């Protein structure tokens, strides 16, 4: 199992400089804190992540419009130190705080994100909060294997 890691990069922090830290812990935040304190809780965190509704900022779609099943979407990717990062949020409020009220998005369970996006880029969950989590490609490959084995 992968140790939970947090990668802090200047570009991510510059992009959120005006975003105030969120003091309210979401269920994913709570599970992340527990997993950081106790490695035995890591699997619980990943399970909750895979089953949580996630919000992804995208370049297309009108405000509050979701794509139909099977339709592709164009996620907003940040680039830092030459690494592409997919932005994910566990609530619409957090996505809006990071971006703005007019930002387009798609939402789907974490397991669907794993299947749809793949593992060749990094993912950043809840950028701008005290419990931001960056997923590295090796970790995402493991999650992809986990999702595939549960089918």
Residue, then its C-alpha position, 0 to 999 in steps of 0.5 A: x500500500x502507498x504511504x499518503x504523500x502531500x506534494x507542495x509546489x509553488x504553482x499550486x499555491x500561487x493559483x490559490x493565494x486568495x483562497x482562504x483555508x477551509x476550517x470545516x473538515x469534510x468526511x474525506x478530510x477526516x479520513x485523510x487525517x486519520x490515515x496520516x496518523x495511522x497507516x491502518x486507516x489508509x485503505x479506509x481513506x482510499x475506499x471513501x475516496x473511490x466512493x465519494x462524489x468528486x467535482x472536476x473543473x472543466x473548460x467546457x459546459x455551461x454553469x451547472x451543466x453535467x455531461x451525458x453518460x459517455x460524453x468526453x470532458x476537457x478537465x482543467x489541468x495545472x502544470x507545475x515543474x513540468x508535471x500535469x495536475x488534475x484538480x479535484x474537489x470533494x464539494x462544489x463549494x470548494x471548487x467554487x472557492x478555488x475557481x469562481x461561481x461560473x466555473x464549469x465542472x463535471x461530477x462523478x464518483x472517485x472510482x469513475x474518475x480513476x477509470x476515465x482519467x487514468x494514471x499518467x498525471x498527478x491529481x490534486x484533491x482539495x487544493x487550498x484547504x488544510x488537507x490537500x492531497x496529491x495523488x502520484x501516478x504510481x498511487x493512481x495505478x494502484x487505485x486503478x488496479x483496485x477498481x478493476x479487481x472489484x468489478 
